[in-house]
Amino acid sequence: MVCYCEVNKMNWNPFYRQPKKSILSKMEERDFERECAKMQQLEESSKKISKTSKKLVVAHHAQGKACGKLGQDLVADLGDDAPPSLESFKYAMNCQHILTVDKGKVLQQVLADPMKKYMTIFPSCTSHIKSRDKALQETNKVQAKLEKYEDKEHTASNSVKIEQIKKSLQPVKEDFQQKHSTLMAEMPTFYDARLSYIRPSLEAVVSVQCWFHKEAIRVLEECSQELGMGTKENAEKHVKTLMQEVNALSITSDD
């Protein structure tokens, strides 16, 4: 994690005197520091979202694999005692496996990958800020040198030196101003566009969630019919009755 505020402080150097007249006003300095702070906050937030999206994809692959294994293990464990209807459960779990893995792949494409790409912008921004601060440091150095000679006695030799320094100051000053202006134009624009960038991903996540649950419910409802579970209310009542019977067994007693 790069601290943009710390990068901005790189223009201070104790080995040469600071110029009396700064190229930036106090307000301009505060404005730049504010934009740097916003970029740092955005990078930290985006990093968390990117990390969470990766975890989400991994979790879906693990869930899908577990669903498929559950059906296979149950049928394998019961062996010849497995009722024919249990094949419907195995089929439903295999479908859940496929649906969940497919959902994870879509989440990778619409959320994890865009966030990964988004995160590549911040190192570039940091590089431009460092370049801008280096140009400011060089400008201040030449400006301080100019002021030093201007404070001296105005001899012919010093006058020539002053004109030479003024000429060397102009290109470094223009270089800094160009870099500073570019950053002050692009950092707010990039920050303000953050929601516009993530919105299509969020919409895609909602869409894939709707598709997944619709298909999952369809498969499970077909499975419930094959298992003879009937309506949701009957299925809940059946499960409750089975749990009561299990709890009544002596081997489940806490005594």
For each residue, the residues with C-beta under 8 A, 3 or more apart:
1: 43 44 47
2: 6 7 40 43 122 123 126
3: 6 7 40
4: 7 8 36 37 39 40 126 129
5: 8 9 33 36 37 40
6: 2 3 9 10
7: 2 3 4 10 36 126 129 130 133
8: 4 5 11 32 33 36 129 133
9: 5 6 12
10: 6 7 130 133 134 137
11: 8 133 136 137 140
12: 9 18
13: 16 137 141
14:
15:
16: 13 140 141 144
17: 144 148
18: 12 140 144
19: 22 23 140 143 144 146 147
20: 147
21: 143 147
22: 19 25 29 140
23: 19 136 139 140 143 173 176 177
24: 28 29 32 136 180
25: 22 28 29
26: 29 30
27: 30 31
28: 24 25 31 32
29: 22 24 25 26 32 33
30: 26 27 33 34
31: 27 28 34 35 184
32: 8 24 28 29 35 36 180 183 184
33: 5 8 29 30 36 37
34: 30 31 37 38
35: 31 32 38 39 183 184 187 188 191
36: 4 5 7 8 32 33 39 40 129 187
37: 4 5 33 34 40 41
38: 34 35 41 42 187 188 191
39: 4 35 36 42 43 122 125 187 190 191
40: 2 3 4 5 36 37 43 44
41: 37 38 44 45
42: 38 39 45 46 191 194
43: 1 2 39 40 46 47 119 122
44: 1 40 41 47 48
45: 41 42 48 49
46: 42 43 49 50 115 118 119 122 194
47: 1 43 44 50 51 119
48: 44 45 51 52
49: 45 46 52 53 115 198
50: 46 47 53 54 112 115 116 118 119
51: 47 48 54 55
52: 48 49 55 56
53: 49 50 56 57 107 111 112 115
54: 50 51 57 58 112
55: 51 52 58 59
56: 52 53 59 60 104 107 111 112
57: 53 54 60 61 104 107 108 111 112
58: 54 55 61 62 104
59: 55 56 62 63 104
60: 56 57 63 64 100 101 103 104 107
61: 57 58 64 65 100 101 104
62: 58 59 65 66
63: 59 60 66 67 100
64: 60 61 67 68 96 97 98 99 100 101 104
65: 61 62 68 69 97 101
66: 62 63 69 70
67: 63 64 70 71 93 94 96 97 100
68: 64 65 71 72 93 94 96 97
69: 65 66 72 73
70: 66 67 73 74 93
71: 67 68 74 75 89 90 91 92 93 94
72: 68 69 75 76 90 93
73: 69 70 76 77
74: 70 71 77 78 82 86 89 90
75: 71 72 78 82 86 87 90
76: 72 73 79
77: 73 74
78: 74 75 81 82 86
79: 76 82
80:
81: 78
82: 74 75 78 79 86 87
83: 86
84: 87
85: 88 89 226 227 228
86: 74 75 78 82 83 89 90
87: 75 82 84 90 91
88: 85 91 92 222 223 226 227
89: 71 74 85 86 92 93 223 227
90: 71 72 74 75 86 87 93 94
91: 71 87 88 94 95 223
92: 71 88 89 95 96 219 220 222 223
93: 67 68 70 71 72 89 90 96 97
94: 67 68 71 90 91 97 98
95: 91 92 98 99 215 216 219
96: 64 67 68 92 93 99 100 216 219
97: 64 65 67 68 93 94 100 101
98: 64 94 95 101 102
99: 64 95 96 102 103 212 215 216 219
100: 60 61 63 64 67 96 97 103 104 212
101: 60 61 64 65 97 98 104 105
102: 98 99 105 106
103: 60 99 100 106 107 208 209 211 212
104: 56 57 58 59 60 61 64 100 101 107 108
105: 101 102 108 109
106: 102 103 109 110 204 208
107: 53 56 57 60 103 104 110 111 112 205 208
108: 57 104 105 111 112 113
109: 105 106 112 113
110: 106 107 113 114 200 201 204 205 208
111: 53 56 57 107 108 114 115 201 204 205
112: 50 53 54 56 57 107 108 109 115 116
113: 108 109 110 116 117
114: 110 111 117 118 197 198 200 201
115: 46 49 50 53 111 112 118 119 201
116: 50 112 113 119 120
117: 113 114 120
118: 46 50 114 115 121 197
119: 43 46 47 50 115 116 122
120: 116 117 123 124
121: 118 124 125 190
122: 2 39 43 46 119 125 126
123: 2 120 126 127
124: 120 121 127 128
125: 39 121 122 128 129 187 190
126: 2 4 7 122 123 129 130
127: 123 124 130 131
128: 124 125 131 132 179 182 183
129: 4 7 8 36 125 126 132 133 183
130: 7 10 126 127 133 134
131: 127 128 134 135 179
132: 128 129 135 136 176 179 180 183
133: 7 8 10 11 129 130 136 137
134: 10 130 131 137 138
135: 131 132 138 139 172 175 176 179 180
136: 11 23 24 132 133 139 140 176 180
137: 10 11 13 133 134 140 141
138: 134 135 141 142 172 176
139: 23 135 136 142 143 169 172 173 175 176
140: 11 16 18 19 22 23 136 137 143 144
141: 13 16 137 138 144 145
142: 138 139 145 146 165 168 169 172 173
143: 19 21 23 139 140 146 147 169 173
144: 16 17 18 19 140 141 147 148
145: 141 142 148 149 165
146: 19 142 143 149 150 162 165 166 169
147: 19 20 21 143 144 150 151
148: 17 144 145 151 152
149: 145 146 152 158 161 162 165
150: 146 147 162
151: 147 148
152: 148 149 155 158
153: 158
154: 158 159
155: 152 158 159
156: 159 160
157: 160 161
158: 149 152 153 154 155 161 162
159: 154 155 156 162 163
160: 156 157 163 164
161: 149 157 158 164 165
162: 146 149 150 158 159 165 166
163: 159 160 166 167
164: 160 161 167 168
165: 142 145 146 149 161 162 168 169
166: 146 162 163 169 170
167: 163 164 170
168: 142 164 165 171 172
169: 139 142 143 146 165 166 172 173
170: 166 167 173 174
171: 168 174 175
172: 135 138 139 142 168 169 175 176
173: 23 139 142 143 169 170 176 177
174: 170 171 177 178
175: 135 139 171 172 178 179
176: 23 132 135 136 138 139 172 173 179 180
177: 23 173 174 180 181
178: 174 175 181 182
179: 128 131 132 135 175 176 182 183
180: 24 32 132 135 136 176 177 183 184
181: 177 178 184 185
182: 128 178 179 185 186
183: 32 35 128 129 132 179 180 186 187
184: 31 32 35 180 181 187 188
185: 181 182 188 189
186: 182 183 189 190
187: 35 36 38 39 125 183 184 190 191
188: 35 38 184 185 191 192
189: 185 186 192 193
190: 39 121 125 186 187 193 194
191: 35 38 39 42 187 188 194
192: 188 189
193: 189 190 196 197
194: 42 46 190 191 197 198
195: 198 199
196: 193 199
197: 114 118 193 194 200 201
198: 49 114 194 195 201 202
199: 195 196 202 203
200: 110 114 197 203 204
201: 110 111 114 115 197 198 204 205
202: 198 199 205 206
203: 199 200 206 207
204: 106 110 111 200 201 207 208
205: 107 110 111 201 202 208 209
206: 202 203 209 210
207: 203 204 210 211
208: 103 106 107 110 204 205 211 212
209: 103 205 206 212 213
210: 206 207 213 214
211: 103 207 208 214 215
212: 99 100 103 208 209 215 216
213: 209 210 216 217
214: 210 211 217 218
215: 95 99 211 212 218 219
216: 95 96 99 212 213 219 220
217: 213 214 220 221
218: 214 215 221 222
219: 92 95 96 99 215 216 222 223
220: 92 216 217 223 224
221: 217 218 224 225
222: 88 92 218 219 225 226
223: 88 89 91 92 219 220 226 227
224: 220 221 227 229 230 235
225: 221 222 228 229
226: 85 88 222 223
227: 85 88 89 223 224
228: 85 225
229: 224 225 234 235 238
230: 224 234 235
231: 234 235
232: 235 236
233: 236 237
234: 229 230 231 237 238
235: 224 229 230 231 232 238 239
236: 232 233 239 240
237: 233 234 240 241
238: 229 234 235 241 242
239: 235 236 242 243
240: 236 237 243 244
241: 237 238 244 245
242: 238 239 245 246
243: 239 240 246 247
244: 240 241 247 248
245: 241 242 248 249
246: 242 243 249 252
247: 243 244 252
248: 244 245 252
249: 245 246 252 253
250: 253
251:
252: 246 247 248 249
253: 249 250
254:
255:
